[in-house]
Amino acid sequence: MIDYRSDNTGRAAPEILDALVRANRDTALGYGADEWTADLQRRFSDLFETAVRVFPVATGTAANALALASLGPSWGIVYCSELAHINTAEANAAGFFGGGIKLAAIGGKHGKIDAALLAEGLAGIAPGQLHKGQPTAVSLTQATDLGAVYSIDEIGNVAETAKRRGLRLHMDGARFANAVARLGCTPADATWRSGVDIMSFGATKNGGALCDAIVVFSPELTDGLAVQLRRAGQVWSKMRFASAQLIAYIENGLWLEMARASNGIAARIAAGLRDIPAARLLAPIEANEIFLELPDGAMDGLERDGFQFYRRSRTLARFVCRFDTTEAEADALIAALRRNLGTVPRAAE
C-alpha cells in the first residue's frame, strides 16, 4: 500500500524522537518551568526575529480554538474562509472554548479569504449594533485547505482590511512550514510583519510527534491565553518533552527541510499530471496537497492498485505528500493515474 491519506499518517522525524530521549534524564520542574521551555521561547524568538511567547499544545484544534478564544468576547464574530478547518472540521471548538464565538465564512479562491469580500462582510455590521454580534477577529489558513498558499501581499491585504476595523488576525499554520518553503520568505515576513497577531504553529503534519504550538506576537494577548490553556487542560505537566520536540523541529532548519521534501514530491506529481488529460486539478499545487476531480471508477481503480487517499466525494480525491514520501511512490501514483484515466476524456472547462 502507498499512503497518500494525510501528512499525519507518517512517522515522526528521527531527530524529534532523539530529542525526546535526550530530555528524558534527571528531573525538571513541571508546567513549563523547565530549561527546555525557557529555551523554546528564545529559539522561536530568534526564528521570528522578535520577542514571542510560545505555548506547546496537544493538537492543532486546541491551538486554533484557544488562540481564537483569547482574541475577544464571547459575542464576537471570527471571519474565516468557507473551507477553513475551524469552520468545517473542528466540531465548533472555537465556539465552545470561546463561550459562543460565531464563525462567519468569507469566500475566495482556493480556500483563501478575499479581502474585498471581507470588507463587504464587515460593512454589513455597523459598530455598536447591539442586536448583532461584533466583529472580533479574522482567521486565515496558511497553506489553505485546498493546498494554496497566500502570498505576502495577500496576507497584508487581509490584515489591512481587518485592522481598519480594529480586528485581530489569527493564522492557522497547520502547514505553515510548507507555505514558508513555497514562498521562500522569512517566518517573520509571513506573520507579524504582515499583521498577524497570533498563530497556530503546526508541527505534527510535518514530521512532528505529539504536539503543535501557539505563537503569540502581540504580548497583551498572553495572560488571557495562559488562563484559557490552563482551563482547557492544555498546560502539559511534563512540559519539557513537548518543548524538546518543538526545539528539535526548528533546529538547523529541519522543519523547512521536511516541508521542501513534501512540497517537492507534490511538484513532481504535478509535473506528471500535465500529460494526463483527464486529470483535473481543483486548485493549484503550491504546497504538499493535491486535489483532483476523478471519476468514481478511477478512484476505485487506484484503490485496487494499492493507493490510500481521501475520497472527499464521489468525484473529488485528495492526495497528501509527507516529508518521507519517496520519488518512487510519486512516480507510481502518476503511472496509476495514467492507467486508470488514460481513456477518460477531460471534463469540459
Residue pairs with C-beta under 8 A, 6 or more apart in sequence:
1 306
1 307
1 308
2 306
2 307
2 308
2 329
2 332
2 333
3 9
3 10
3 308
4 307
4 308
4 309
4 319
4 320
4 321
4 325
4 333
5 308
5 309
5 310
5 320
6 205
6 310
6 320
7 175
7 205
7 206
7 262
7 288
7 320
7 321
7 322
7 323
8 204
8 205
9 322
10 207
10 322
10 323
10 324
10 325
11 207
11 324
12 207
12 208
12 209
13 207
13 208
13 248
13 249
13 254
13 258
13 323
15 248
15 251
15 254
16 207
16 208
16 209
16 245
16 248
16 249
17 209
18 248
19 244
19 245
19 247
19 248
20 209
20 241
20 244
20 245
22 244
23 36
23 240
23 241
23 244
24 241
28 34
28 35
28 36
28 238
28 240
30 237
30 238
30 239
31 235
31 236
31 237
31 239
32 235
32 236
32 239
32 243
33 239
34 239
34 240
34 243
35 240
36 239
36 240
36 243
36 244
36 247
37 56
37 239
37 240
37 243
39 243
39 247
40 54
40 56
40 243
40 246
40 247
41 52
41 53
41 54
43 247
43 250
43 251
44 52
44 54
44 213
44 215
44 246
44 250
45 51
45 52
47 187
47 250
48 187
48 188
48 191
48 192
48 215
48 217
49 186
49 187
49 188
50 188
50 192
50 217
51 219
52 215
52 216
52 217
53 215
53 216
53 219
53 222
54 201
54 213
54 214
54 215
54 216
54 246
55 213
55 214
55 216
55 225
55 226
55 229
55 234
56 211
56 212
56 213
56 236
56 239
56 242
56 243
56 245
56 246
57 63
57 66
57 211
57 212
57 213
57 214
57 229
57 234
58 210
58 211
58 212
58 234
58 236
59 204
59 212
60 85
60 172
60 174
60 200
60 202
60 204
60 205
60 212
61 90
61 93
62 93
62 212
62 232
62 234
63 200
63 201
63 202
63 212
63 213
63 214
64 85
64 86
64 90
64 93
64 94
64 139
64 170
64 172
64 200
65 86
65 90
65 93
65 94
65 96
65 97
65 98
65 232
66 97
66 214
66 225
66 228
66 229
66 232
66 234
67 170
67 198
67 199
67 200
67 214
67 225
68 78
68 86
68 94
68 97
68 98
68 101
68 137
68 139
68 170
69 94
69 97
69 98
69 99
69 101
69 228
70 198
70 221
70 224
70 225
70 228
71 78
71 136
71 137
71 168
71 170
71 197
71 198
71 221
72 78
72 98
72 101
72 134
72 136
72 137
72 168
73 134
73 136
74 98
74 99
74 100
74 101
75 100
75 102
75 133
75 134
76 98
76 101
76 102
76 133
76 134
76 135
76 136
76 137
77 101
77 102
77 103
77 104
77 125
77 133
77 134
77 135
77 136
78 86
78 94
78 98
78 101
78 102
78 103
78 104
78 136
78 137
78 138
78 139
78 170
79 103
79 104
79 105
79 106
79 113
79 118
79 121
79 122
79 135
79 137
79 138
79 139
79 162
79 167
80 86
80 87
80 103
80 104
80 105
80 106
80 113
80 138
80 139
80 140
80 141
81 87
81 105
81 106
81 107
81 108
81 111
81 112
81 113
81 140
81 141
81 144
81 145
82 105
82 106
82 107
82 108
82 111
83 111
83 144
83 145
83 146
84 103
84 105
84 111
84 139
84 141
84 145
84 172
85 141
85 145
85 172
85 174
86 93
86 94
86 103
86 139
86 172
87 103
87 105
88 145
92 103
94 101
94 103
95 101
95 102
95 103
97 228
97 232
101 136
102 133
104 121
106 113
106 114
106 117
106 118
106 121
107 114
107 117
108 114
108 117
109 148
110 144
110 146
110 147
110 148
110 283
110 284
111 141
111 144
111 145
111 146
111 147
111 148
111 283
112 140
112 144
112 148
112 150
112 154
113 138
113 140
113 158
115 154
115 157
115 158
115 160
115 161
118 138
118 158
118 161
118 162
119 161
122 135
122 161
122 165
122 167
125 132
125 133
125 134
125 135
127 134
135 165
135 167
136 167
136 168
137 162
137 167
137 168
137 169
137 170
138 158
138 161
138 162
138 167
138 168
138 169
138 170
139 169
139 170
139 171
139 172
140 150
140 155
140 158
140 169
140 170
140 171
140 172
141 171
141 172
141 174
142 149
142 150
142 155
142 171
142 172
142 173
142 175
142 176
142 179
142 190
143 149
143 150
143 175
143 176
143 178
143 179
143 182
143 286
143 287
143 288
143 289
144 150
144 283
146 282
146 283
146 289
146 291
147 266
147 283
147 284
147 285
147 286
147 287
147 288
147 289
147 290
147 291
148 283
148 284
148 286
148 287
149 178
149 179
149 182
149 183
149 286
149 287
150 158
150 179
151 183
152 183
152 185
152 189
152 190
152 194
155 190
155 194
155 195
155 196
156 194
156 195
158 169
158 195
159 169
159 194
159 195
159 196
160 195
162 168
162 169
162 195
163 169
163 195
168 197
168 198
168 218
168 221
169 195
169 196
169 197
169 198
170 196
170 197
170 198
170 199
170 200
171 191
171 196
171 198
171 199
171 200
172 199
172 200
173 179
173 199
173 200
173 201
173 202
174 200
174 202
174 205
174 212
175 202
175 205
175 206
175 259
175 287
175 288
175 289
176 187
176 190
176 199
176 201
176 202
177 202
177 206
177 255
177 256
177 258
177 259
178 206
178 259
178 262
178 263
178 287
178 288
179 190
179 287
180 186
180 187
180 190
180 256
180 259
181 256
181 259
181 260
181 263
181 287
182 263
182 286
182 287
183 190
190 196
191 199
191 215
191 217
192 217
196 217
197 216
197 217
197 218
197 221
198 214
198 215
198 216
198 217
198 218
198 221
198 225
199 214
199 215
199 217
200 212
200 213
200 214
201 212
201 213
201 214
201 215
202 208
202 212
203 211
203 212
203 213
203 245
203 246
203 249
203 255
204 210
204 211
204 212
206 249
206 255
206 258
206 259
206 262
206 323
207 249
207 254
207 255
207 258
207 322
207 323
207 324
208 245
208 249
209 245
210 241
210 242
210 245
211 236
211 242
211 245
211 246
213 246
214 225
214 229
216 222
216 225
229 235
236 242
248 254
249 255
258 323
259 288
259 323
261 323
261 324
261 325
262 287
262 288
262 321
262 322
262 323
262 325
263 287
263 288
263 321
265 288
265 321
265 325
265 326
265 327
265 329
265 330
266 285
266 287
266 288
266 289
266 290
266 321
267 285
268 327
268 330
268 331
269 285
269 290
269 319
269 321
269 330
269 333
269 334
270 281
270 285
270 290
272 330
272 331
272 333
272 334
272 337
273 279
273 281
273 292
273 334
273 337
276 334
276 337
276 338
276 341
276 342
277 345
277 346
278 295
278 298
278 341
278 342
278 344
278 345
278 346
278 347
279 292
279 294
279 337
279 341
279 346
280 292
280 293
280 346
280 347
281 290
281 291
281 292
281 293
282 291
282 292
282 293
282 316
283 291
288 320
288 321
288 322
289 318
289 319
289 320
289 321
290 318
290 319
290 320
290 321
291 312
291 316
291 317
291 318
292 316
292 317
292 318
292 319
293 315
293 316
293 317
293 347
294 302
294 315
294 316
294 317
294 341
295 315
295 341
295 344
296 314
296 315
297 340
298 337
298 340
298 341
298 344
299 309
299 311
299 317
301 336
301 339
301 340
302 309
302 317
302 336
302 337
302 340
305 336
305 339
305 340
307 333
307 336
309 317
309 318
309 319
310 317
310 318
310 319
310 320
311 317
312 318
319 333
321 330
